[in-house]
Amino acid sequence: MLVQLNMLDAKNQLSRLVKAAMAGEEVIIASHGIAQVRLAPCSAAAGLKRPGALAAASPDLLPAHLDAAFSEAVDQHVAGLFASELFNN
């Protein structure tokens, strides 16, 4: 179903128009009888949708691997790299 309204009516009925667009209706907002914009729902963002989705996406990634990446030895190694770069330049 096509819904076309002028700007003032659209402003006063915005909540209803958004619900109609989300339900699949085509909503057009016009100015002086000339269609200006189409109201359409946004698509869902790509990427991880829920907590824990990374575990399903990377089954080889174990908590032990994450813990090793943030160990004291790694912190010292990174600090040493920064210190050597600062004093060598």
PyMOL Python script that loads the backbone (N, CA, C, O; Angstrom):
from pymol import cmd

cmd.read_pdbstr("""\
ATOM      1  N   MET A   1       0.844  -1.182   0.000  1.00  0.00           N
ATOM      2  CA  MET A   1       0.000   0.000   0.000  1.00  0.00           C
ATOM      3  C   MET A   1       0.887   1.243   0.000  1.00  0.00           C
ATOM      4  O   MET A   1       1.866   1.296   0.745  1.00  0.00           O
ATOM      5  N   LEU A   2       0.574   2.214  -0.797  1.00  0.00           N
ATOM      6  CA  LEU A   2       1.340   3.458  -0.904  1.00  0.00           C
ATOM      7  C   LEU A   2       0.692   4.532  -0.045  1.00  0.00           C
ATOM      8  O   LEU A   2      -0.517   4.754  -0.126  1.00  0.00           O
ATOM      9  N   VAL A   3       1.485   5.192   0.770  1.00  0.00           N
ATOM     10  CA  VAL A   3       1.018   6.303   1.590  1.00  0.00           C
ATOM     11  C   VAL A   3       1.804   7.525   1.160  1.00  0.00           C
ATOM     12  O   VAL A   3       3.034   7.507   1.194  1.00  0.00           O
ATOM     13  N   GLN A   4       1.113   8.599   0.752  1.00  0.00           N
ATOM     14  CA  GLN A   4       1.795   9.847   0.399  1.00  0.00           C
ATOM     15  C   GLN A   4       1.154  10.974   1.176  1.00  0.00           C
ATOM     16  O   GLN A   4      -0.059  11.176   1.113  1.00  0.00           O
ATOM     17  N   LEU A   5       1.972  11.708   1.909  1.00  0.00           N
ATOM     18  CA  LEU A   5       1.513  12.820   2.740  1.00  0.00           C
ATOM     19  C   LEU A   5       2.365  14.047   2.493  1.00  0.00           C
ATOM     20  O   LEU A   5       3.510  13.950   2.052  1.00  0.00           O
ATOM     21  N   ASN A   6       1.779  15.221   2.790  1.00  0.00           N
ATOM     22  CA  ASN A   6       2.593  16.434   2.701  1.00  0.00           C
ATOM     23  C   ASN A   6       3.433  16.563   3.969  1.00  0.00           C
ATOM     24  O   ASN A   6       3.233  15.824   4.934  1.00  0.00           O
ATOM     25  N   MET A   7       4.356  17.490   3.958  1.00  0.00           N
ATOM     26  CA  MET A   7       5.318  17.646   5.059  1.00  0.00           C
ATOM     27  C   MET A   7       4.641  17.843   6.416  1.00  0.00           C
ATOM     28  O   MET A   7       5.018  17.199   7.395  1.00  0.00           O
ATOM     29  N   LEU A   8       3.655  18.719   6.481  1.00  0.00           N
ATOM     30  CA  LEU A   8       3.014  19.016   7.760  1.00  0.00           C
ATOM     31  C   LEU A   8       2.307  17.782   8.315  1.00  0.00           C
ATOM     32  O   LEU A   8       2.438  17.472   9.499  1.00  0.00           O
ATOM     33  N   ASP A   9       1.561  17.080   7.466  1.00  0.00           N
ATOM     34  CA  ASP A   9       0.889  15.863   7.924  1.00  0.00           C
ATOM     35  C   ASP A   9       1.902  14.800   8.346  1.00  0.00           C
ATOM     36  O   ASP A   9       1.691  14.095   9.333  1.00  0.00           O
ATOM     37  N   ALA A  10       2.996  14.685   7.602  1.00  0.00           N
ATOM     38  CA  ALA A  10       4.027  13.707   7.945  1.00  0.00           C
ATOM     39  C   ALA A  10       4.648  14.040   9.292  1.00  0.00           C
ATOM     40  O   ALA A  10       4.916  13.148  10.097  1.00  0.00           O
ATOM     41  N   LYS A  11       4.876  15.323   9.535  1.00  0.00           N
ATOM     42  CA  LYS A  11       5.452  15.748  10.814  1.00  0.00           C
ATOM     43  C   LYS A  11       4.528  15.365  11.967  1.00  0.00           C
ATOM     44  O   LYS A  11       4.986  14.897  13.010  1.00  0.00           O
ATOM     45  N   ASN A  12       3.238  15.566  11.773  1.00  0.00           N
ATOM     46  CA  ASN A  12       2.271  15.285  12.832  1.00  0.00           C
ATOM     47  C   ASN A  12       2.023  13.789  13.027  1.00  0.00           C
ATOM     48  O   ASN A  12       1.531  13.383  14.080  1.00  0.00           O
ATOM     49  N   GLN A  13       2.349  12.972  12.042  1.00  0.00           N
ATOM     50  CA  GLN A  13       2.065  11.536  12.103  1.00  0.00           C
ATOM     51  C   GLN A  13       3.331  10.688  11.959  1.00  0.00           C
ATOM     52  O   GLN A  13       3.263   9.538  11.525  1.00  0.00           O
ATOM     53  N   LEU A  14       4.465  11.244  12.316  1.00  0.00           N
ATOM     54  CA  LEU A  14       5.741  10.571  12.065  1.00  0.00           C
ATOM     55  C   LEU A  14       5.809   9.177  12.693  1.00  0.00           C
ATOM     56  O   LEU A  14       6.265   8.237  12.042  1.00  0.00           O
ATOM     57  N   SER A  15       5.374   9.030  13.915  1.00  0.00           N
ATOM     58  CA  SER A  15       5.438   7.716  14.571  1.00  0.00           C
ATOM     59  C   SER A  15       4.641   6.679  13.790  1.00  0.00           C
ATOM     60  O   SER A  15       5.115   5.562  13.582  1.00  0.00           O
ATOM     61  N   ARG A  16       3.450   7.032  13.361  1.00  0.00           N
ATOM     62  CA  ARG A  16       2.610   6.110  12.590  1.00  0.00           C
ATOM     63  C   ARG A  16       3.263   5.786  11.255  1.00  0.00           C
ATOM     64  O   ARG A  16       3.215   4.640  10.808  1.00  0.00           O
ATOM     65  N   LEU A  17       3.875   6.780  10.609  1.00  0.00           N
ATOM     66  CA  LEU A  17       4.514   6.561   9.314  1.00  0.00           C
ATOM     67  C   LEU A  17       5.731   5.651   9.435  1.00  0.00           C
ATOM     68  O   LEU A  17       5.970   4.811   8.567  1.00  0.00           O
ATOM     69  N   VAL A  18       6.495   5.816  10.503  1.00  0.00           N
ATOM     70  CA  VAL A  18       7.657   4.948  10.724  1.00  0.00           C
ATOM     71  C   VAL A  18       7.191   3.507  10.918  1.00  0.00           C
ATOM     72  O   VAL A  18       7.781   2.583  10.359  1.00  0.00           O
ATOM     73  N   LYS A  19       6.144   3.316  11.698  1.00  0.00           N
ATOM     74  CA  LYS A  19       5.613   1.962  11.902  1.00  0.00           C
ATOM     75  C   LYS A  19       5.123   1.372  10.586  1.00  0.00           C
ATOM     76  O   LYS A  19       5.320   0.185  10.326  1.00  0.00           O
ATOM     77  N   ALA A  20       4.483   2.198   9.753  1.00  0.00           N
ATOM     78  CA  ALA A  20       3.994   1.716   8.459  1.00  0.00           C
ATOM     79  C   ALA A  20       5.160   1.313   7.567  1.00  0.00           C
ATOM     80  O   ALA A  20       5.101   0.281   6.898  1.00  0.00           O
ATOM     81  N   ALA A  21       6.215   2.117   7.552  1.00  0.00           N
ATOM     82  CA  ALA A  21       7.395   1.790   6.736  1.00  0.00           C
ATOM     83  C   ALA A  21       8.056   0.518   7.249  1.00  0.00           C
ATOM     84  O   ALA A  21       8.489  -0.317   6.454  1.00  0.00           O
ATOM     85  N   MET A  22       8.139   0.362   8.557  1.00  0.00           N
ATOM     86  CA  MET A  22       8.729  -0.846   9.136  1.00  0.00           C
ATOM     87  C   MET A  22       7.897  -2.087   8.791  1.00  0.00           C
ATOM     88  O   MET A  22       8.429  -3.195   8.716  1.00  0.00           O
ATOM     89  N   ALA A  23       6.598  -1.897   8.583  1.00  0.00           N
ATOM     90  CA  ALA A  23       5.714  -3.006   8.238  1.00  0.00           C
ATOM     91  C   ALA A  23       5.742  -3.306   6.742  1.00  0.00           C
ATOM     92  O   ALA A  23       5.074  -4.231   6.280  1.00  0.00           O
ATOM     93  N   GLY A  24       6.511  -2.527   5.988  1.00  0.00           N
ATOM     94  CA  GLY A  24       6.649  -2.806   4.561  1.00  0.00           C
ATOM     95  C   GLY A  24       5.859  -1.894   3.642  1.00  0.00           C
ATOM     96  O   GLY A  24       5.926  -2.037   2.421  1.00  0.00           O
ATOM     97  N   GLU A  25       5.114  -0.959   4.209  1.00  0.00           N
ATOM     98  CA  GLU A  25       4.365  -0.032   3.367  1.00  0.00           C
ATOM     99  C   GLU A  25       5.306   1.005   2.756  1.00  0.00           C
ATOM    100  O   GLU A  25       6.310   1.373   3.365  1.00  0.00           O
ATOM    101  N   GLU A  26       4.982   1.467   1.572  1.00  0.00           N
ATOM    102  CA  GLU A  26       5.772   2.514   0.936  1.00  0.00           C
ATOM    103  C   GLU A  26       5.227   3.857   1.406  1.00  0.00           C
ATOM    104  O   GLU A  26       4.049   4.159   1.216  1.00  0.00           O
ATOM    105  N   VAL A  27       6.090   4.658   2.020  1.00  0.00           N
ATOM    106  CA  VAL A  27       5.691   5.949   2.568  1.00  0.00           C
ATOM    107  C   VAL A  27       6.467   7.041   1.828  1.00  0.00           C
ATOM    108  O   VAL A  27       7.698   7.058   1.831  1.00  0.00           O
ATOM    109  N   ILE A  28       5.721   7.950   1.195  1.00  0.00           N
ATOM    110  CA  ILE A  28       6.318   9.053   0.444  1.00  0.00           C
ATOM    111  C   ILE A  28       5.913  10.353   1.123  1.00  0.00           C
ATOM    112  O   ILE A  28       4.747  10.544   1.469  1.00  0.00           O
ATOM    113  N   ILE A  29       6.878  11.243   1.313  1.00  0.00           N
ATOM    114  CA  ILE A  29       6.591  12.567   1.860  1.00  0.00           C
ATOM    115  C   ILE A  29       6.759  13.569   0.725  1.00  0.00           C
ATOM    116  O   ILE A  29       7.781  13.597   0.038  1.00  0.00           O
ATOM    117  N   ALA A  30       5.725  14.391   0.548  1.00  0.00           N
ATOM    118  CA  ALA A  30       5.695  15.310  -0.585  1.00  0.00           C
ATOM    119  C   ALA A  30       5.693  16.763  -0.116  1.00  0.00           C
ATOM    120  O   ALA A  30       5.368  17.068   1.031  1.00  0.00           O
ATOM    121  N   SER A  31       6.059  17.630  -1.022  1.00  0.00           N
ATOM    122  CA  SER A  31       5.999  19.071  -0.795  1.00  0.00           C
ATOM    123  C   SER A  31       5.298  19.687  -1.998  1.00  0.00           C
ATOM    124  O   SER A  31       5.761  19.561  -3.132  1.00  0.00           O
ATOM    125  N   HIS A  32       4.192  20.346  -1.743  1.00  0.00           N
ATOM    126  CA  HIS A  32       3.378  20.946  -2.805  1.00  0.00           C
ATOM    127  C   HIS A  32       2.967  19.900  -3.837  1.00  0.00           C
ATOM    128  O   HIS A  32       2.930  20.174  -5.037  1.00  0.00           O
ATOM    129  N   GLY A  33       2.655  18.684  -3.346  1.00  0.00           N
ATOM    130  CA  GLY A  33       2.182  17.617  -4.217  1.00  0.00           C
ATOM    131  C   GLY A  33       3.265  16.889  -4.994  1.00  0.00           C
ATOM    132  O   GLY A  33       2.962  15.979  -5.765  1.00  0.00           O
ATOM    133  N   ILE A  34       4.526  17.274  -4.805  1.00  0.00           N
ATOM    134  CA  ILE A  34       5.637  16.634  -5.521  1.00  0.00           C
ATOM    135  C   ILE A  34       6.414  15.771  -4.528  1.00  0.00           C
ATOM    136  O   ILE A  34       6.882  16.264  -3.502  1.00  0.00           O
ATOM    137  N   ALA A  35       6.549  14.488  -4.837  1.00  0.00           N
ATOM    138  CA  ALA A  35       7.258  13.560  -3.952  1.00  0.00           C
ATOM    139  C   ALA A  35       8.687  14.039  -3.720  1.00  0.00           C
ATOM    140  O   ALA A  35       9.397  14.378  -4.666  1.00  0.00           O
ATOM    141  N   GLN A  36       9.098  14.063  -2.473  1.00  0.00           N
ATOM    142  CA  GLN A  36      10.438  14.532  -2.099  1.00  0.00           C
ATOM    143  C   GLN A  36      11.305  13.406  -1.544  1.00  0.00           C
ATOM    144  O   GLN A  36      12.459  13.255  -1.943  1.00  0.00           O
ATOM    145  N   VAL A  37      10.750  12.616  -0.623  1.00  0.00           N
ATOM    146  CA  VAL A  37      11.531  11.545   0.009  1.00  0.00           C
ATOM    147  C   VAL A  37      10.666  10.314   0.207  1.00  0.00           C
ATOM    148  O   VAL A  37       9.439  10.385   0.264  1.00  0.00           O
ATOM    149  N   ARG A  38      11.352   9.183   0.309  1.00  0.00           N
ATOM    150  CA  ARG A  38      10.701   7.903   0.609  1.00  0.00           C
ATOM    151  C   ARG A  38      11.197   7.467   1.983  1.00  0.00           C
ATOM    152  O   ARG A  38      12.399   7.460   2.249  1.00  0.00           O
ATOM    153  N   LEU A  39      10.270   7.111   2.838  1.00  0.00           N
ATOM    154  CA  LEU A  39      10.618   6.627   4.172  1.00  0.00           C
ATOM    155  C   LEU A  39      10.778   5.115   4.089  1.00  0.00           C
ATOM    156  O   LEU A  39       9.855   4.405   3.687  1.00  0.00           O
ATOM    157  N   ALA A  40      11.953   4.630   4.472  1.00  0.00           N
ATOM    158  CA  ALA A  40      12.242   3.196   4.383  1.00  0.00           C
ATOM    159  C   ALA A  40      13.014   2.757   5.622  1.00  0.00           C
ATOM    160  O   ALA A  40      13.790   3.537   6.174  1.00  0.00           O
ATOM    161  N   PRO A  41      12.812   1.518   6.064  1.00  0.00           N
ATOM    162  CA  PRO A  41      13.554   1.027   7.228  1.00  0.00           C
ATOM    163  C   PRO A  41      15.034   0.840   6.895  1.00  0.00           C
ATOM    164  O   PRO A  41      15.396   0.543   5.757  1.00  0.00           O
ATOM    165  N   CYS A  42      15.862   1.015   7.888  1.00  0.00           N
ATOM    166  CA  CYS A  42      17.303   0.779   7.737  1.00  0.00           C
ATOM    167  C   CYS A  42      17.557  -0.722   7.788  1.00  0.00           C
ATOM    168  O   CYS A  42      16.853  -1.461   8.476  1.00  0.00           O
ATOM    169  N   SER A  43      18.560  -1.154   7.061  1.00  0.00           N
ATOM    170  CA  SER A  43      18.923  -2.570   7.141  1.00  0.00           C
ATOM    171  C   SER A  43      19.734  -2.802   8.407  1.00  0.00           C
ATOM    172  O   SER A  43      20.356  -1.881   8.937  1.00  0.00           O
ATOM    173  N   ALA A  44      19.719  -4.013   8.874  1.00  0.00           N
ATOM    174  CA  ALA A  44      20.472  -4.366  10.073  1.00  0.00           C
ATOM    175  C   ALA A  44      21.968  -4.230   9.804  1.00  0.00           C
ATOM    176  O   ALA A  44      22.434  -4.495   8.696  1.00  0.00           O
ATOM    177  N   ALA A  45      22.699  -3.824  10.805  1.00  0.00           N
ATOM    178  CA  ALA A  45      24.145  -3.675  10.680  1.00  0.00           C
ATOM    179  C   ALA A  45      24.799  -5.043  10.543  1.00  0.00           C
ATOM    180  O   ALA A  45      24.388  -6.011  11.182  1.00  0.00           O
ATOM    181  N   ALA A  46      25.806  -5.105   9.715  1.00  0.00           N
ATOM    182  CA  ALA A  46      26.550  -6.349   9.555  1.00  0.00           C
ATOM    183  C   ALA A  46      27.463  -6.561  10.751  1.00  0.00           C
ATOM    184  O   ALA A  46      27.830  -5.605  11.433  1.00  0.00           O
ATOM    185  N   GLY A  47      27.821  -7.783  11.001  1.00  0.00           N
ATOM    186  CA  GLY A  47      28.762  -8.065  12.079  1.00  0.00           C
ATOM    187  C   GLY A  47      28.170  -8.977  13.129  1.00  0.00           C
ATOM    188  O   GLY A  47      27.175  -9.664  12.895  1.00  0.00           O
ATOM    189  N   LEU A  48      28.793  -8.970  14.280  1.00  0.00           N
ATOM    190  CA  LEU A  48      28.369  -9.839  15.368  1.00  0.00           C
ATOM    191  C   LEU A  48      27.075  -9.301  15.964  1.00  0.00           C
ATOM    192  O   LEU A  48      26.957  -8.104  16.227  1.00  0.00           O
ATOM    193  N   LYS A  49      26.122 -10.172  16.174  1.00  0.00           N
ATOM    194  CA  LYS A  49      24.793  -9.753  16.607  1.00  0.00           C
ATOM    195  C   LYS A  49      24.533  -9.973  18.093  1.00  0.00           C
ATOM    196  O   LYS A  49      23.681  -9.303  18.677  1.00  0.00           O
ATOM    197  N   ARG A  50      25.250 -10.895  18.703  1.00  0.00           N
ATOM    198  CA  ARG A  50      24.937 -11.213  20.085  1.00  0.00           C
ATOM    199  C   ARG A  50      26.220 -11.526  20.849  1.00  0.00           C
ATOM    200  O   ARG A  50      27.227 -11.893  20.243  1.00  0.00           O
ATOM    201  N   PRO A  51      26.193 -11.385  22.168  1.00  0.00           N
ATOM    202  CA  PRO A  51      27.370 -11.738  22.949  1.00  0.00           C
ATOM    203  C   PRO A  51      27.706 -13.213  22.743  1.00  0.00           C
ATOM    204  O   PRO A  51      26.812 -14.058  22.707  1.00  0.00           O
ATOM    205  N   GLY A  52      28.975 -13.513  22.611  1.00  0.00           N
ATOM    206  CA  GLY A  52      29.419 -14.877  22.423  1.00  0.00           C
ATOM    207  C   GLY A  52      29.490 -15.299  20.972  1.00  0.00           C
ATOM    208  O   GLY A  52      29.898 -16.422  20.678  1.00  0.00           O
ATOM    209  N   ALA A  53      29.100 -14.416  20.050  1.00  0.00           N
ATOM    210  CA  ALA A  53      29.109 -14.761  18.629  1.00  0.00           C
ATOM    211  C   ALA A  53      30.532 -14.980  18.122  1.00  0.00           C
ATOM    212  O   ALA A  53      30.737 -15.741  17.176  1.00  0.00           O
ATOM    213  N   LEU A  54      31.507 -14.333  18.729  1.00  0.00           N
ATOM    214  CA  LEU A  54      32.895 -14.512  18.307  1.00  0.00           C
ATOM    215  C   LEU A  54      33.346 -15.953  18.523  1.00  0.00           C
ATOM    216  O   LEU A  54      34.101 -16.493  17.715  1.00  0.00           O
ATOM    217  N   ALA A  55      32.896 -16.570  19.592  1.00  0.00           N
ATOM    218  CA  ALA A  55      33.273 -17.964  19.865  1.00  0.00           C
ATOM    219  C   ALA A  55      32.768 -18.881  18.759  1.00  0.00           C
ATOM    220  O   ALA A  55      33.471 -19.804  18.349  1.00  0.00           O
ATOM    221  N   ALA A  56      31.560 -18.632  18.276  1.00  0.00           N
ATOM    222  CA  ALA A  56      31.011 -19.458  17.196  1.00  0.00           C
ATOM    223  C   ALA A  56      31.715 -19.154  15.877  1.00  0.00           C
ATOM    224  O   ALA A  56      31.897 -20.045  15.047  1.00  0.00           O
ATOM    225  N   ALA A  57      32.109 -17.898  15.683  1.00  0.00           N
ATOM    226  CA  ALA A  57      32.766 -17.510  14.436  1.00  0.00           C
ATOM    227  C   ALA A  57      34.200 -18.033  14.379  1.00  0.00           C
ATOM    228  O   ALA A  57      34.713 -18.297  13.291  1.00  0.00           O
ATOM    229  N   SER A  58      34.853 -18.188  15.527  1.00  0.00           N
ATOM    230  CA  SER A  58      36.238 -18.655  15.594  1.00  0.00           C
ATOM    231  C   SER A  58      36.347 -19.791  16.602  1.00  0.00           C
ATOM    232  O   SER A  58      36.790 -19.574  17.730  1.00  0.00           O
ATOM    233  N   PRO A  59      35.951 -20.997  16.212  1.00  0.00           N
ATOM    234  CA  PRO A  59      35.961 -22.098  17.187  1.00  0.00           C
ATOM    235  C   PRO A  59      37.366 -22.451  17.673  1.00  0.00           C
ATOM    236  O   PRO A  59      37.502 -23.055  18.737  1.00  0.00           O
ATOM    237  N   ASP A  60      38.423 -22.090  16.924  1.00  0.00           N
ATOM    238  CA  ASP A  60      39.793 -22.394  17.350  1.00  0.00           C
ATOM    239  C   ASP A  60      40.302 -21.417  18.411  1.00  0.00           C
ATOM    240  O   ASP A  60      41.341 -21.657  19.026  1.00  0.00           O
ATOM    241  N   LEU A  61      39.585 -20.331  18.625  1.00  0.00           N
ATOM    242  CA  LEU A  61      40.008 -19.326  19.588  1.00  0.00           C
ATOM    243  C   LEU A  61      39.561 -19.760  20.982  1.00  0.00           C
ATOM    244  O   LEU A  61      38.369 -19.774  21.291  1.00  0.00           O
ATOM    245  N   LEU A  62      40.524 -20.108  21.805  1.00  0.00           N
ATOM    246  CA  LEU A  62      40.226 -20.578  23.151  1.00  0.00           C
ATOM    247  C   LEU A  62      40.536 -19.495  24.165  1.00  0.00           C
ATOM    248  O   LEU A  62      41.369 -18.629  23.899  1.00  0.00           O
ATOM    249  N   PRO A  63      39.892 -19.520  25.312  1.00  0.00           N
ATOM    250  CA  PRO A  63      40.201 -18.533  26.351  1.00  0.00           C
ATOM    251  C   PRO A  63      41.684 -18.523  26.711  1.00  0.00           C
ATOM    252  O   PRO A  63      42.223 -17.475  27.067  1.00  0.00           O
ATOM    253  N   ALA A  64      42.344 -19.659  26.625  1.00  0.00           N
ATOM    254  CA  ALA A  64      43.780 -19.710  26.942  1.00  0.00           C
ATOM    255  C   ALA A  64      44.586 -18.862  25.954  1.00  0.00           C
ATOM    256  O   ALA A  64      45.576 -18.237  26.333  1.00  0.00           O
ATOM    257  N   HIS A  65      44.162 -18.841  24.691  1.00  0.00           N
ATOM    258  CA  HIS A  65      44.856 -18.010  23.697  1.00  0.00           C
ATOM    259  C   HIS A  65      44.703 -16.534  24.035  1.00  0.00           C
ATOM    260  O   HIS A  65      45.652 -15.760  23.910  1.00  0.00           O
ATOM    261  N   LEU A  66      43.508 -16.149  24.464  1.00  0.00           N
ATOM    262  CA  LEU A  66      43.279 -14.753  24.835  1.00  0.00           C
ATOM    263  C   LEU A  66      44.095 -14.389  26.073  1.00  0.00           C
ATOM    264  O   LEU A  66      44.697 -13.317  26.133  1.00  0.00           O
ATOM    265  N   ASP A  67      44.112 -15.274  27.046  1.00  0.00           N
ATOM    266  CA  ASP A  67      44.877 -15.004  28.256  1.00  0.00           C
ATOM    267  C   ASP A  67      46.364 -14.850  27.941  1.00  0.00           C
ATOM    268  O   ASP A  67      47.040 -14.002  28.522  1.00  0.00           O
ATOM    269  N   ALA A  68      46.870 -15.667  27.024  1.00  0.00           N
ATOM    270  CA  ALA A  68      48.286 -15.588  26.654  1.00  0.00           C
ATOM    271  C   ALA A  68      48.602 -14.283  25.944  1.00  0.00           C
ATOM    272  O   ALA A  68      49.709 -13.758  26.071  1.00  0.00           O
ATOM    273  N   ALA A  69      47.644 -13.757  25.200  1.00  0.00           N
ATOM    274  CA  ALA A  69      47.871 -12.518  24.458  1.00  0.00           C
ATOM    275  C   ALA A  69      47.984 -11.319  25.390  1.00  0.00           C
ATOM    276  O   ALA A  69      48.529 -10.287  24.997  1.00  0.00           O
ATOM    277  N   PHE A  70      47.482 -11.433  26.615  1.00  0.00           N
ATOM    278  CA  PHE A  70      47.516 -10.320  27.557  1.00  0.00           C
ATOM    279  C   PHE A  70      48.339 -10.660  28.803  1.00  0.00           C
ATOM    280  O   PHE A  70      48.027 -10.204  29.903  1.00  0.00           O
ATOM    281  N   SER A  71      49.370 -11.448  28.626  1.00  0.00           N
ATOM    282  CA  SER A  71      50.194 -11.859  29.766  1.00  0.00           C
ATOM    283  C   SER A  71      51.219 -10.773  30.101  1.00  0.00           C
ATOM    284  O   SER A  71      51.434  -9.833  29.334  1.00  0.00           O
ATOM    285  N   GLU A  72      51.831 -10.930  31.248  1.00  0.00           N
ATOM    286  CA  GLU A  72      52.867  -9.990  31.705  1.00  0.00           C
ATOM    287  C   GLU A  72      54.064 -10.001  30.752  1.00  0.00           C
ATOM    288  O   GLU A  72      54.651  -8.952  30.485  1.00  0.00           O
ATOM    289  N   ALA A  73      54.426 -11.169  30.242  1.00  0.00           N
ATOM    290  CA  ALA A  73      55.560 -11.270  29.312  1.00  0.00           C
ATOM    291  C   ALA A  73      55.292 -10.490  28.029  1.00  0.00           C
ATOM    292  O   ALA A  73      56.186  -9.826  27.505  1.00  0.00           O
ATOM    293  N   VAL A  74      54.084 -10.569  27.532  1.00  0.00           N
ATOM    294  CA  VAL A  74      53.731  -9.817  26.320  1.00  0.00           C
ATOM    295  C   VAL A  74      53.761  -8.324  26.611  1.00  0.00           C
ATOM    296  O   VAL A  74      54.260  -7.547  25.797  1.00  0.00           O
ATOM    297  N   ASP A  75      53.238  -7.914  27.756  1.00  0.00           N
ATOM    298  CA  ASP A  75      53.267  -6.496  28.131  1.00  0.00           C
ATOM    299  C   ASP A  75      54.703  -5.974  28.189  1.00  0.00           C
ATOM    300  O   ASP A  75      54.980  -4.876  27.705  1.00  0.00           O
ATOM    301  N   GLN A  76      55.608  -6.744  28.772  1.00  0.00           N
ATOM    302  CA  GLN A  76      57.008  -6.319  28.867  1.00  0.00           C
ATOM    303  C   GLN A  76      57.655  -6.252  27.491  1.00  0.00           C
ATOM    304  O   GLN A  76      58.437  -5.342  27.215  1.00  0.00           O
ATOM    305  N   HIS A  77      57.336  -7.205  26.630  1.00  0.00           N
ATOM    306  CA  HIS A  77      57.883  -7.215  25.277  1.00  0.00           C
ATOM    307  C   HIS A  77      57.429  -5.970  24.511  1.00  0.00           C
ATOM    308  O   HIS A  77      58.240  -5.312  23.859  1.00  0.00           O
ATOM    309  N   VAL A  78      56.151  -5.652  24.589  1.00  0.00           N
ATOM    310  CA  VAL A  78      55.610  -4.474  23.892  1.00  0.00           C
ATOM    311  C   VAL A  78      56.226  -3.203  24.466  1.00  0.00           C
ATOM    312  O   VAL A  78      56.586  -2.300  23.710  1.00  0.00           O
ATOM    313  N   ALA A  79      56.353  -3.116  25.774  1.00  0.00           N
ATOM    314  CA  ALA A  79      56.974  -1.948  26.394  1.00  0.00           C
ATOM    315  C   ALA A  79      58.413  -1.799  25.931  1.00  0.00           C
ATOM    316  O   ALA A  79      58.874  -0.686  25.681  1.00  0.00           O
ATOM    317  N   GLY A  80      59.126  -2.914  25.816  1.00  0.00           N
ATOM    318  CA  GLY A  80      60.498  -2.872  25.318  1.00  0.00           C
ATOM    319  C   GLY A  80      60.572  -2.389  23.888  1.00  0.00           C
ATOM    320  O   GLY A  80      61.483  -1.639  23.536  1.00  0.00           O
ATOM    321  N   LEU A  81      59.631  -2.803  23.055  1.00  0.00           N
ATOM    322  CA  LEU A  81      59.601  -2.334  21.662  1.00  0.00           C
ATOM    323  C   LEU A  81      59.377  -0.830  21.597  1.00  0.00           C
ATOM    324  O   LEU A  81      60.027  -0.136  20.815  1.00  0.00           O
ATOM    325  N   PHE A  82      58.466  -0.328  22.412  1.00  0.00           N
ATOM    326  CA  PHE A  82      58.214   1.115  22.427  1.00  0.00           C
ATOM    327  C   PHE A  82      59.436   1.878  22.932  1.00  0.00           C
ATOM    328  O   PHE A  82      59.791   2.921  22.383  1.00  0.00           O
ATOM    329  N   ALA A  83      60.070   1.365  23.965  1.00  0.00           N
ATOM    330  CA  ALA A  83      61.240   2.041  24.529  1.00  0.00           C
ATOM    331  C   ALA A  83      62.372   2.055  23.521  1.00  0.00           C
ATOM    332  O   ALA A  83      63.037   3.081  23.380  1.00  0.00           O
ATOM    333  N   SER A  84      62.616   0.977  22.823  1.00  0.00           N
ATOM    334  CA  SER A  84      63.710   0.937  21.860  1.00  0.00           C
ATOM    335  C   SER A  84      63.433   1.865  20.692  1.00  0.00           C
ATOM    336  O   SER A  84      64.362   2.486  20.176  1.00  0.00           O
ATOM    337  N   GLU A  85      62.192   1.979  20.260  1.00  0.00           N
ATOM    338  CA  GLU A  85      61.866   2.887  19.160  1.00  0.00           C
ATOM    339  C   GLU A  85      61.999   4.338  19.593  1.00  0.00           C
ATOM    340  O   GLU A  85      62.434   5.175  18.802  1.00  0.00           O
ATOM    341  N   LEU A  86      61.636   4.655  20.831  1.00  0.00           N
ATOM    342  CA  LEU A  86      61.714   6.030  21.299  1.00  0.00           C
ATOM    343  C   LEU A  86      63.167   6.497  21.404  1.00  0.00           C
ATOM    344  O   LEU A  86      63.478   7.645  21.085  1.00  0.00           O
ATOM    345  N   PHE A  87      64.048   5.613  21.848  1.00  0.00           N
ATOM    346  CA  PHE A  87      65.433   6.027  22.055  1.00  0.00           C
ATOM    347  C   PHE A  87      66.275   5.887  20.803  1.00  0.00           C
ATOM    348  O   PHE A  87      67.359   6.464  20.731  1.00  0.00           O
ATOM    349  N   ASN A  88      65.799   5.118  19.789  1.00  0.00           N
ATOM    350  CA  ASN A  88      66.568   4.980  18.555  1.00  0.00           C
ATOM    351  C   ASN A  88      66.275   6.076  17.543  1.00  0.00           C
ATOM    352  O   ASN A  88      67.012   6.213  16.567  1.00  0.00           O
ATOM    353  N   ASN A  89      65.224   6.858  17.744  1.00  0.00           N
ATOM    354  CA  ASN A  89      64.882   7.915  16.786  1.00  0.00           C
ATOM    355  C   ASN A  89      65.343   9.250  17.233  1.00  0.00           C
ATOM    356  O   ASN A  89      65.131  10.242  16.536  1.00  0.00           O
TER     357      ASN A  89
END
""", "prot")
cmd.dss("prot")
cmd.show_as("cartoon", "prot")
cmd.util.cbc("prot")
cmd.orient("prot")
